[in-house]
Amino acid sequence: MSDNLFDDPRLTAVGLFFEVHTGLNARFAAQFCKHGLSPVEFEVLMRLARSPGHQLRMTDLASQTSLSTSGVTRVVDRMERDAFITRRACPSDRRSSYAVITQSGLTKLEQILPGHLALIDEWFTGKLPADQLATFLDSLRTLRDAVNPGATAGSSSSEHVVVEV
């Protein structure tokens, strides 16, 4: 390691990660906007679509996204008005409720996903050979589990299912 703190490879690693994240977010946000969704609304729909029963408890949805519990409530309120999500009472805990994707929400995702997958392939996964991509995905899971252990909260039913967006 260099004696020059500004040349520390740890700073380079984090800087590169944020530059990639920012670039991908900009490309994805433009595409979501064309479909009338914000990036967080797309993330919520994807989390629900990929969860058992197409539903998550509101607290688990907050854990899996970058939103606070009150932030999830506001997003779900808005998406409920647009008929993309509905709420369902939790039968075992009256204080909890589930966010559930509706058929309209699934249809919206079906409209967006072909173009979104093309962008992912063009600007992300398609840039790496299969072996590098597999190693990279394993590394991302390791990092995600360390910094955000709640990221898969509520994503398992009787068997362990990992929900990644």
Wavefront OBJ file of the C-alpha trace (Angstrom):
o trace
v 0.000 0.000 0.000
v 1.203 3.477 -0.810
v 2.159 5.993 1.851
v 0.038 8.511 -0.029
v -3.448 8.263 1.475
v -4.972 9.709 -1.682
v -3.697 6.733 -3.703
v -5.163 4.123 -1.356
v -6.734 1.287 -3.411
v -9.647 1.134 -0.969
v -10.635 4.638 -2.047
v -10.286 3.578 -5.669
v -12.531 0.534 -5.089
v -15.283 2.565 -3.426
v -14.960 5.364 -5.970
v -15.270 2.986 -8.907
v -18.254 1.267 -7.288
v -20.067 4.592 -6.852
v -19.220 5.716 -10.386
v -20.707 2.502 -11.803
v -23.762 2.828 -9.554
v -24.321 6.445 -10.592
v -23.970 5.647 -14.290
v -26.360 2.707 -14.140
v -28.881 4.663 -12.067
v -28.949 7.482 -14.618
v -29.599 5.092 -17.508
v -32.235 3.131 -15.585
v -34.019 6.231 -14.233
v -34.477 7.622 -17.741
v -36.042 4.355 -18.855
v -38.349 4.114 -15.803
v -39.459 7.710 -16.351
v -40.591 6.816 -19.886
v -42.916 4.286 -18.239
v -44.174 6.697 -15.587
v -42.268 5.190 -12.646
v -39.516 6.414 -10.391
v -36.538 4.152 -9.668
v -37.846 3.428 -6.167
v -41.284 2.509 -7.511
v -39.657 0.086 -9.939
v -37.599 -1.385 -7.093
v -40.715 -1.873 -4.953
v -42.563 -3.592 -7.805
v -39.586 -5.870 -8.499
v -39.178 -6.777 -4.833
v -42.837 -7.723 -4.602
v -42.928 -9.564 -7.940
v -39.936 -11.696 -6.921
v -41.179 -12.472 -3.401
v -43.198 -15.525 -2.364
v -46.877 -14.808 -2.956
v -45.917 -11.488 -4.625
v -46.040 -9.855 -1.206
v -43.870 -8.566 1.618
v -44.617 -7.170 5.032
v -44.203 -3.413 4.937
v -41.320 -3.603 7.436
v -39.542 -6.199 5.284
v -40.068 -4.050 2.196
v -38.403 -1.167 4.046
v -35.483 -3.433 4.988
v -35.038 -4.543 1.390
v -35.085 -1.043 -0.081
v -33.368 2.237 0.638
v -36.556 3.531 2.244
v -37.488 4.129 5.860
v -40.705 2.605 7.183
v -42.504 5.925 6.694
v -40.947 6.257 3.228
v -42.294 2.835 2.243
v -45.720 3.873 3.502
v -45.684 6.985 1.289
v -44.519 5.045 -1.797
v -47.059 2.275 -1.232
v -49.823 4.877 -0.733
v -48.939 6.450 -4.080
v -48.639 3.091 -5.855
v -51.901 1.908 -4.311
v -53.634 4.958 -5.823
v -52.172 3.915 -9.195
v -53.501 0.345 -8.618
v -50.006 -1.219 -8.836
v -50.061 -2.391 -5.210
v -52.668 -3.260 -2.653
v -52.399 -3.771 1.091
v -53.402 -6.941 2.873
v -53.748 -7.339 6.616
v -51.321 -9.713 8.297
v -53.379 -12.548 9.797
v -50.888 -13.227 12.610
v -50.138 -9.612 13.615
v -52.814 -6.929 13.487
v -50.140 -4.211 13.619
v -48.562 -5.405 10.360
v -49.728 -5.360 6.808
v -48.456 -6.721 3.526
v -47.791 -4.828 0.339
v -49.002 -6.994 -2.545
v -48.359 -6.377 -6.226
v -51.537 -6.313 -8.314
v -52.064 -7.642 -11.816
v -51.740 -4.053 -13.014
v -48.345 -3.826 -11.296
v -47.220 -7.095 -12.882
v -48.382 -5.851 -16.286
v -46.411 -2.617 -15.801
v -43.278 -4.667 -15.040
v -43.868 -6.838 -18.119
v -43.893 -3.646 -20.200
v -40.674 -2.327 -18.655
v -38.579 -5.478 -18.278
v -37.605 -6.189 -21.915
v -36.012 -2.747 -22.255
v -34.603 -2.859 -18.742
v -32.977 -6.236 -19.335
v -31.487 -4.905 -22.568
v -29.982 -1.959 -20.652
v -28.615 -4.303 -17.979
v -27.021 -6.464 -20.642
v -25.631 -3.491 -22.564
v -24.184 -1.586 -19.609
v -23.575 -4.212 -16.909
v -23.752 -7.991 -17.215
v -22.882 -8.052 -20.908
v -19.595 -6.277 -20.190
v -18.243 -9.273 -18.240
v -17.452 -12.836 -19.352
v -19.598 -15.483 -17.591
v -16.874 -16.524 -15.131
v -16.119 -12.924 -14.117
v -19.827 -12.193 -13.745
v -20.351 -15.235 -11.477
v -17.435 -14.174 -9.258
v -18.658 -10.580 -9.226
v -22.182 -11.638 -8.209
v -20.786 -13.791 -5.387
v -18.709 -10.828 -4.231
v -21.711 -8.495 -4.345
v -23.774 -10.941 -2.259
v -20.985 -11.134 0.328
v -20.790 -7.348 0.533
v -24.579 -6.912 0.552
v -24.988 -9.420 3.382
v -22.326 -7.606 5.414
v -23.619 -4.057 4.979
v -27.346 -4.768 4.666
v -28.219 -7.997 6.474
v -31.950 -7.161 6.215
v -31.853 -7.073 2.423
v -33.551 -10.452 2.110
v -35.934 -10.023 5.059
v -39.274 -11.688 4.499
v -38.160 -13.305 1.294
v -38.397 -16.898 2.430
v -41.369 -19.151 2.734
v -41.077 -22.733 3.965
v -37.869 -23.088 1.977
v -35.079 -20.517 1.769
v -35.559 -18.207 -1.198
v -33.260 -15.259 -1.785
v -34.874 -12.244 -3.424
v -32.455 -10.009 -5.259
v -33.260 -7.050 -7.381
l 1 2 3 4 5 6 7 8 9 10 11 12 13 14 15 16 17 18 19 20 21 22 23 24 25 26 27 28 29 30 31 32 33 34 35 36 37 38 39 40 41 42 43 44 45 46 47 48 49 50 51 52 53 54 55 56 57 58 59 60 61 62 63 64 65 66 67 68 69 70 71 72 73 74 75 76 77 78 79 80 81 82 83 84 85 86 87 88 89 90 91 92 93 94 95 96 97 98 99 100 101 102 103 104 105 106 107 108 109 110 111 112 113 114 115 116 117 118 119 120 121 122 123 124 125 126 127 128 129 130 131 132 133 134 135 136 137 138 139 140 141 142 143 144 145 146 147 148 149 150 151 152 153 154 155 156 157 158 159 160 161 162 163 164 165
